[in-house]
């Protein structure tokens, strides 16, 4: 039997079009205009898009060529990550005024556990509103928030009233909220899974909930159990203030396709040196190295190996990457190369393993949200 636990009060704060909004903040001429952060060349990729650009269908990770076709007036600006980090740090100071249980997911979003908060405020909804007001006054930027009993529902809810809004899903509302939701809105259900679910007649949370655990595990493997639980409002993952990095890497997209392995090794050297700098900043090293290759026809290949020792030096990273590069003949000319290190030497507490739960019990908790 599942042990009875107190439902938590979780807030997911998500900045609105963060990178693009920072650029519009720093350059008033960009306000109200469609802006894309990223490269404007034929090889460029959109890192972030303003809401004015999103109206045309421009999205992050989209090629610059397609973005310009969708929005001919799109304005491209270069990224300024030092500036983004500066503002992100100011926002985290605000978070820490309310709780030490803050789990950053990236520069522009984080989970906060305010069940027992520094302000002694019993209402997570009011706390979220205060935080959003402080962010606006401190940075000039807007944020959206989702508030609920666990991280999954809070994250889904934070998208509900974007931009510059918030959504609270009280304990007694969780099940109905999830049942009425389109499965594409479920955090973690990507386009491929969405398509598969639609083909199986699973369009809403209600449809998903009608499927047995055995059915979902048969069709979605280990994720089947995850879908079975989340649609029932069950997600036990705590807010982890010392969330550990699992991998670190860098990649480069080239202006022209390259076919020469000599040129590839030169590019890999640049990437290895960048990774060395990032490893030094994070004070970590890794054992598993992965080489990412994207060919001119956009097919993707990865090659990995695990070393018996930790590495962080650019020359050693380069040698390992070159070994992977020469592992087999290249299929085509290459448009992108990337290197990542995983199996990092971050300290982990022994015995910290997520409990396997064989029986599920939804426990409602009545308190002021």
C-alpha positions as CSV (number, residue, x, y, z in Angstrom):
1,X,0.0,0.0,0.0
2,X,1.2,3.5,-0.9
3,X,2.3,5.3,2.3
4,X,0.1,8.3,3.0
5,X,2.0,11.5,2.3
6,X,1.1,15.2,2.5
7,X,0.5,16.8,-0.8
8,X,2.9,19.5,-1.5
9,X,2.3,23.1,-2.8
10,X,4.4,23.4,-5.9
11,X,4.9,26.4,-8.1
12,X,6.4,26.2,-11.6
13,X,7.6,29.7,-12.7
14,X,8.3,30.1,-16.4
15,X,9.6,33.4,-17.9
16,X,7.7,34.5,-21.0
17,X,9.7,34.2,-24.2
18,X,12.7,34.9,-22.0
19,X,15.7,35.4,-24.4
20,X,13.6,37.3,-26.9
21,X,12.0,39.4,-24.2
22,X,15.4,40.3,-22.8
23,X,16.5,41.5,-26.2
24,X,13.3,43.6,-26.5
25,X,13.9,45.0,-23.0
26,X,17.5,46.0,-23.9
27,X,16.5,47.4,-27.3
28,X,13.2,49.3,-27.1
29,X,13.1,49.5,-30.9
30,X,12.4,45.7,-30.9
31,X,9.3,46.0,-28.7
32,X,6.1,44.9,-30.4
33,X,8.0,43.4,-33.3
34,X,8.6,39.8,-34.3
35,X,12.1,38.8,-33.0
36,X,14.1,35.7,-33.2
37,X,17.2,35.0,-31.2
38,X,19.7,33.0,-33.3
39,X,21.6,33.1,-36.6
40,X,19.9,34.5,-39.7
41,X,22.1,32.5,-42.1
42,X,20.9,29.6,-44.2
43,X,22.4,27.4,-41.5
44,X,21.0,29.3,-38.7
45,X,18.6,28.0,-36.0
46,X,16.1,29.9,-34.0
47,X,17.0,29.7,-30.3
48,X,13.9,31.7,-29.1
49,X,11.1,33.7,-30.6
50,X,9.0,36.6,-29.3
51,X,5.3,36.2,-29.0
52,X,4.9,38.5,-32.0
53,X,6.9,36.0,-34.0
54,X,5.1,33.0,-32.6
55,X,1.9,34.3,-34.1
56,X,3.4,33.4,-37.5
57,X,4.4,29.9,-36.3
58,X,8.0,30.7,-35.6
59,X,9.3,28.4,-32.8
60,X,12.6,27.5,-31.1
61,X,14.8,24.9,-32.9
62,X,13.3,25.9,-36.2
63,X,15.6,26.6,-39.1
64,X,16.1,30.3,-39.9
65,X,15.2,29.7,-43.5
66,X,11.7,28.3,-42.6
67,X,11.3,31.0,-39.9
68,X,11.9,33.8,-42.5
69,X,9.4,32.1,-44.9
70,X,6.7,32.1,-42.2
71,X,7.5,35.7,-41.1
72,X,9.2,37.8,-43.7
73,X,9.5,40.7,-41.3
74,X,11.3,38.6,-38.7
75,X,14.2,40.4,-37.0
76,X,17.1,38.2,-36.0
77,X,19.3,39.1,-33.1
78,X,22.4,37.4,-31.6
79,X,22.1,35.7,-28.3
80,X,23.7,37.4,-25.2
81,X,23.9,34.6,-22.6
82,X,25.9,36.6,-20.1
83,X,22.9,39.0,-20.0
84,X,20.4,36.2,-19.7
85,X,22.4,34.7,-16.8
86,X,22.6,38.1,-15.1
87,X,18.8,38.5,-15.1
88,X,18.2,34.8,-14.2
89,X,20.4,35.2,-11.1
90,X,18.2,38.2,-10.0
91,X,15.1,36.1,-10.4
92,X,16.6,33.3,-8.3
93,X,17.3,35.7,-5.5
94,X,13.5,36.5,-5.5
95,X,12.7,32.7,-5.4
96,X,15.0,32.3,-2.4
97,X,13.1,35.0,-0.5
98,X,10.3,32.5,-0.3
99,X,11.9,29.0,-0.1
100,X,15.2,27.2,-0.2
101,X,13.5,24.4,-2.2
102,X,14.1,25.8,-5.7
103,X,14.9,23.5,-8.6
104,X,16.1,25.5,-11.7
105,X,15.4,23.7,-14.9
106,X,17.1,26.3,-17.1
107,X,17.8,30.0,-17.0
108,X,14.1,30.8,-17.5
109,X,12.2,28.3,-15.4
110,X,12.2,26.6,-12.0
111,X,10.1,24.6,-9.6
112,X,9.5,26.0,-6.0
113,X,8.2,24.0,-3.1
114,X,6.3,26.5,-0.9
115,X,4.5,24.0,1.3
116,X,6.5,25.4,4.2
117,X,7.7,28.8,3.1
118,X,9.7,31.6,4.7
119,X,6.8,34.0,4.6
120,X,4.5,31.7,6.5
121,X,1.9,32.3,3.7
122,X,-0.5,29.3,3.4
123,X,-1.6,30.3,-0.1
124,X,0.7,29.1,-2.9
125,X,-1.5,31.1,-5.3
126,X,-0.8,34.4,-3.5
127,X,2.9,33.5,-3.3
128,X,3.1,32.9,-7.1
129,X,1.4,36.2,-7.7
130,X,3.8,38.0,-5.4
131,X,6.8,36.4,-7.1
132,X,5.6,37.4,-10.6
133,X,5.0,41.0,-9.4
134,X,8.5,41.2,-7.9
135,X,10.1,39.7,-11.1
136,X,8.3,42.4,-13.2
137,X,9.4,45.2,-10.9
138,X,13.0,44.0,-10.6
139,X,13.6,43.0,-14.2
140,X,10.9,44.5,-16.3
141,X,10.0,41.1,-17.6
142,X,6.8,39.0,-17.2
143,X,6.5,35.5,-16.0
144,X,3.8,32.9,-15.9
145,X,3.2,30.3,-13.2
146,X,1.4,27.1,-12.5
147,X,0.4,26.0,-9.0
148,X,-0.6,22.6,-7.9
149,X,0.1,19.5,-5.8
150,X,3.1,18.2,-7.8
151,X,5.7,19.2,-10.4
152,X,4.0,17.6,-13.3
153,X,0.6,19.3,-12.9
154,X,2.2,22.7,-12.0
155,X,4.3,22.6,-15.2
156,X,1.3,21.8,-17.3
157,X,-0.7,24.6,-15.6
158,X,2.0,27.2,-16.2
159,X,1.3,27.1,-19.9
160,X,-2.4,27.5,-19.4
161,X,-2.6,31.3,-19.2
162,X,0.6,32.3,-20.9
163,X,1.9,35.0,-21.3
164,X,1.9,36.9,-18.0
165,X,-0.7,34.7,-16.2
166,X,-1.0,31.9,-13.8
167,X,-3.2,28.9,-13.2
168,X,-3.9,27.1,-9.9
169,X,-5.1,23.5,-10.0
170,X,-6.4,22.7,-6.5
171,X,-6.1,19.2,-5.1
172,X,-9.8,18.4,-5.8
173,X,-9.5,19.7,-9.3
174,X,-6.5,17.8,-10.5
175,X,-8.2,14.7,-11.9
176,X,-10.8,16.7,-13.9
177,X,-8.1,19.1,-15.1
178,X,-6.0,16.2,-16.5
179,X,-9.0,14.3,-17.9
180,X,-10.1,17.3,-20.1
181,X,-6.6,18.0,-21.3
182,X,-5.4,17.2,-24.8
183,X,-2.5,14.7,-24.5
184,X,-0.3,17.0,-26.5
185,X,-0.4,19.4,-23.5
186,X,1.1,16.7,-21.2
187,X,4.6,17.6,-20.4
188,X,6.8,14.9,-21.8
189,X,4.5,13.9,-24.7
190,X,6.4,14.9,-27.8
191,X,5.2,15.0,-31.4
192,X,6.1,11.4,-32.1
193,X,4.2,10.1,-29.0
194,X,1.3,12.5,-29.6
195,X,0.9,11.1,-33.2
196,X,1.1,7.5,-31.9
197,X,-1.5,8.2,-29.2
198,X,-3.8,9.9,-31.7
199,X,-3.6,6.9,-34.0
200,X,-4.6,4.7,-31.0
201,X,-7.6,6.9,-30.3
202,X,-6.0,8.6,-27.3
203,X,-6.8,12.3,-27.6
204,X,-7.5,13.4,-24.1
205,X,-6.5,12.6,-20.5
206,X,-9.8,10.8,-20.2
207,X,-8.9,8.5,-23.1
208,X,-5.4,7.9,-21.6
209,X,-6.9,7.1,-18.3
210,X,-9.2,4.5,-19.8
211,X,-6.2,2.4,-20.8
212,X,-4.8,-0.2,-18.4
213,X,-1.3,-0.2,-17.1
214,X,-0.5,-3.4,-19.0
215,X,-1.8,-1.8,-22.3
216,X,0.3,1.4,-21.8
217,X,3.4,-0.6,-20.9
218,X,2.9,-2.8,-24.0
219,X,2.7,0.1,-26.4
220,X,5.0,2.7,-24.6
221,X,7.5,0.5,-22.7
222,X,8.8,2.0,-19.5
223,X,7.0,5.3,-20.2
224,X,3.7,3.4,-20.0
225,X,3.8,3.4,-16.3
226,X,4.7,7.1,-16.2
227,X,1.6,8.0,-18.4
228,X,-0.6,5.7,-16.2
229,X,0.4,7.6,-13.1
230,X,0.5,11.2,-14.3
231,X,-3.0,11.1,-15.8
232,X,-4.1,10.1,-12.3
233,X,-2.3,13.1,-10.8
234,X,0.4,11.0,-9.3
235,X,4.0,12.3,-9.5
236,X,6.1,11.9,-6.5
237,X,9.3,13.6,-7.7
238,X,10.4,16.2,-5.0
239,X,11.8,19.6,-5.8
240,X,15.6,19.1,-5.8
241,X,17.5,22.3,-5.0
242,X,20.8,20.6,-5.8
243,X,19.7,19.2,-9.1
244,X,22.7,17.5,-10.6
245,X,23.9,18.0,-14.2
246,X,23.8,14.7,-16.1
247,X,25.8,15.8,-19.1
248,X,27.7,18.7,-20.6
249,X,28.4,19.4,-24.3
250,X,28.7,21.7,-27.2
251,X,28.0,21.6,-30.9
252,X,28.6,23.6,-34.1
253,X,26.5,23.9,-37.3
254,X,28.7,24.8,-40.3
255,X,28.0,27.4,-42.9
256,X,28.8,24.8,-45.6
257,X,28.7,21.0,-45.5
258,X,32.2,19.5,-44.8
259,X,33.4,16.2,-46.1
260,X,37.1,16.3,-45.2
261,X,37.9,14.5,-42.0
262,X,40.8,16.9,-41.5
263,X,38.4,19.9,-41.4
264,X,36.2,17.9,-39.1
265,X,39.0,17.3,-36.6
266,X,39.8,21.1,-36.7
267,X,36.2,21.8,-35.8
268,X,36.2,19.1,-33.1
269,X,39.2,20.8,-31.5
270,X,37.2,24.1,-31.2
271,X,34.3,22.2,-29.6
272,X,36.6,20.3,-27.2
273,X,38.2,23.6,-26.0
274,X,34.7,25.0,-25.4
275,X,33.7,21.9,-23.4
276,X,36.9,22.2,-21.4
277,X,35.9,25.8,-20.4
278,X,32.4,24.7,-19.5
279,X,33.7,21.8,-17.4
280,X,36.1,24.1,-15.6
281,X,33.2,26.5,-14.8
282,X,31.1,23.6,-13.5
283,X,34.1,21.9,-11.7
284,X,33.2,18.5,-13.2
285,X,34.7,15.8,-15.4
286,X,33.2,12.9,-17.3
287,X,33.8,9.4,-18.4
288,X,31.4,8.8,-21.2
289,X,32.0,10.8,-24.4
290,X,29.5,11.0,-27.2
291,X,30.1,12.3,-30.7
292,X,27.0,13.7,-32.5
293,X,27.0,13.9,-36.3
294,X,24.3,15.4,-38.4
295,X,24.7,14.8,-42.1
296,X,23.8,17.0,-45.0
297,X,20.6,15.0,-45.5
298,X,19.7,15.8,-41.8
299,X,20.1,12.2,-40.6
300,X,21.6,12.0,-37.2
301,X,24.1,9.6,-35.8
302,X,25.7,9.3,-32.4
303,X,28.8,7.3,-31.4
304,X,29.8,6.8,-27.7
305,X,32.5,5.2,-25.6
306,X,33.1,5.1,-21.8
307,X,36.6,5.5,-20.5
308,X,38.0,4.0,-17.3
309,X,38.9,7.4,-16.0
310,X,37.4,11.0,-15.8
311,X,38.4,13.5,-18.5
312,X,38.2,17.3,-18.7
313,X,41.2,18.3,-20.7
314,X,40.5,19.5,-24.2
315,X,43.4,17.4,-25.8
316,X,42.1,14.2,-24.2
317,X,38.5,15.0,-25.2
318,X,39.7,15.7,-28.8
319,X,41.6,12.4,-29.0
320,X,38.5,10.4,-27.8
321,X,36.3,12.3,-30.2
322,X,38.7,11.6,-33.1
323,X,38.7,7.9,-32.3
324,X,34.9,8.0,-32.5
325,X,35.0,10.0,-35.8
326,X,37.3,7.4,-37.4
327,X,35.3,4.5,-36.0
328,X,33.4,4.0,-39.3
329,X,33.3,5.7,-42.7
330,X,31.2,8.8,-42.9
331,X,27.9,8.3,-44.7
332,X,27.7,11.7,-46.3
333,X,29.0,15.3,-45.9
334,X,28.4,16.8,-42.5
335,X,26.5,19.9,-41.4
336,X,26.9,19.6,-37.7
337,X,29.3,18.1,-35.2
338,X,28.9,17.9,-31.4
339,X,30.6,16.4,-28.4
340,X,29.1,15.8,-25.0
341,X,30.4,14.3,-21.8
342,X,28.2,12.3,-19.4
343,X,28.7,10.0,-16.5
344,X,30.0,13.0,-14.6
345,X,31.8,12.9,-11.3
346,X,29.1,14.9,-9.5
347,X,28.7,13.8,-5.9
348,X,25.6,11.7,-5.3
349,X,24.3,10.6,-2.0
350,X,24.4,6.9,-1.6
351,X,21.2,5.1,-1.5
352,X,19.2,7.9,-3.1
353,X,16.9,5.9,-5.4
354,X,13.4,6.6,-6.3
355,X,11.1,4.1,-4.7
356,X,9.3,1.8,-6.9
357,X,5.6,2.0,-6.2
358,X,3.5,-1.1,-7.0
359,X,0.2,0.2,-5.6
360,X,-1.3,3.6,-6.3
361,X,-3.5,5.6,-4.1
362,X,-4.7,9.1,-4.8
363,X,-4.8,11.1,-1.5
364,X,-6.7,14.3,-1.5
365,X,-5.5,17.0,0.9
366,X,-7.7,19.9,1.8
367,X,-5.8,23.0,2.4
368,X,-5.8,26.6,1.1
369,X,-4.3,26.9,-2.3
